[in-house]
Amino acid sequence: MALVKHISARVEIPHEDGEWLQVRKLSRKELQDARDLAAAKMRQTWREMTGDVITAIQGLRRVDAEAAEADPFAGYDEEVVLKAGIIDWSYPDKRVNPYEQLDEETATWAYQEVLKFSGIGAGEDERKNG
C-alpha cells in the first residue's frame, strides 16, 4: 500500500513480560526527516570540535562510513523514529508517548523494531511479508 499511516503491528517487549508497543510503519518523509536530523546533529558536533580532534576524527570518517553500511539502523534520529513510530502501548499512562520514559534497553529495541517494520534492516523475506 502506498499510504503507510495506518499500517501497524503490536510487538511484545522481549525483556518485559506482558508489555507491548504498537508500532507503525514510517513514511518515506519520516524516514528522511530522521536521517536529516541525525546528519545535522553530527555536523553540529563536528563544528564544535577544533584542531587535533577534527584531524583525528577525519581519520575515523572512513571507518564510521563502513560501520554505518554494516549497521542498517545507523544514521536515523532516535527521537524522530520513536515519536512517529510508537502509536500505543501497554503501559498505564496513556497521556505521554513512552519514548520519553523508556529505559535505554527498551528504547534501543523499540527504535530497531520501528525501523525494521518500516523496511530498514529487514531481509528481503521480511520486507515481502511485512
Secondary structure, 3 states (H helix, E strand, C coil): CCCCCCCEEEEECCCCCCCEEEEECCCHHHHHHHHHHHHHHHHHHHHHCCHHHHHHHHHHHHHHHHHHHHCCCCCCCHHHHHHHHEEEECCCCCCCCHHHCCCHHHHHHHHHHHHHHCCCCCCHHHHHHC
